[in-house]
Amino acid sequence: MSGAEAVVWACTSGSFVYGWEGAQGQVRALARSAGLPASSTSFAFVHAAQELGCGGSP
C-alpha cells in the first residue's frame, strides 16, 4: 500500500451486520491487516449523527 495513510471499509450494510461490536471488530481487523489506521462507513455515519446531535452512543 505505497502512499496510503489509512484504509476504509466502504460497505454500509456489511459493516452493520453484526452490530456496533461487529463493526468495531471489522475496523480493528482491517487496521491490523493493513498496518494503517482504519475506519468504516458505519463509523462515519455514527460519528456524523453524534456531531449533529442526532443520537447518543451506538
C-alpha positions as CSV (number, residue, x, y, z in Angstrom):
1,M,0.0,0.0,0.0
2,S,2.5,2.5,-1.1
3,G,1.5,6.0,-0.1
4,A,-1.7,5.0,1.7
5,E,-2.2,6.7,5.1
6,A,-5.4,5.0,6.1
7,V,-8.0,2.4,4.9
8,V,-11.8,2.4,5.0
9,W,-14.3,-0.5,4.9
10,A,-16.8,1.1,2.4
11,C,-19.8,-1.2,2.7
12,T,-22.5,0.1,4.9
13,S,-24.7,-2.9,5.2
14,G,-21.7,-5.2,5.6
15,S,-20.3,-3.3,8.5
16,F,-23.7,-3.1,10.3
17,V,-24.5,-6.8,10.0
18,Y,-23.0,-7.8,13.4
19,G,-24.0,-4.6,15.3
20,W,-21.7,-2.0,16.7
21,E,-19.3,-4.6,18.3
22,G,-19.0,-6.3,14.9
23,A,-18.3,-3.0,13.1
24,Q,-15.6,-2.2,15.7
25,G,-14.1,-5.7,15.2
26,Q,-14.0,-5.2,11.4
27,V,-12.2,-1.9,11.8
28,R,-9.7,-3.4,14.2
29,A,-9.0,-6.4,11.9
30,L,-8.7,-4.1,8.9
31,A,-6.2,-1.8,10.8
32,R,-4.2,-4.9,11.9
33,S,-4.1,-6.4,8.4
34,A,-3.2,-3.2,6.6
35,G,-0.9,-1.8,9.3
36,L,-2.7,1.5,9.0
37,P,-5.4,3.5,10.8
38,A,-8.8,2.2,9.6
39,S,-12.5,3.2,9.7
40,S,-15.7,2.3,8.1
41,T,-18.8,3.8,6.5
42,S,-20.7,2.7,9.7
43,F,-18.3,4.6,11.9
44,A,-18.7,7.7,9.6
45,F,-22.5,7.6,9.9
46,V,-22.5,7.2,13.6
47,H,-19.9,9.9,14.2
48,A,-21.8,12.3,11.8
49,A,-25.1,11.7,13.6
50,Q,-23.4,12.4,17.0
51,E,-21.9,15.6,15.7
52,L,-25.3,16.7,14.5
53,G,-26.8,15.9,17.9
54,C,-29.0,13.1,16.4
55,G,-28.2,10.4,18.9
56,G,-26.1,9.1,21.7
57,S,-23.5,6.4,21.6
58,P,-24.1,3.4,19.4
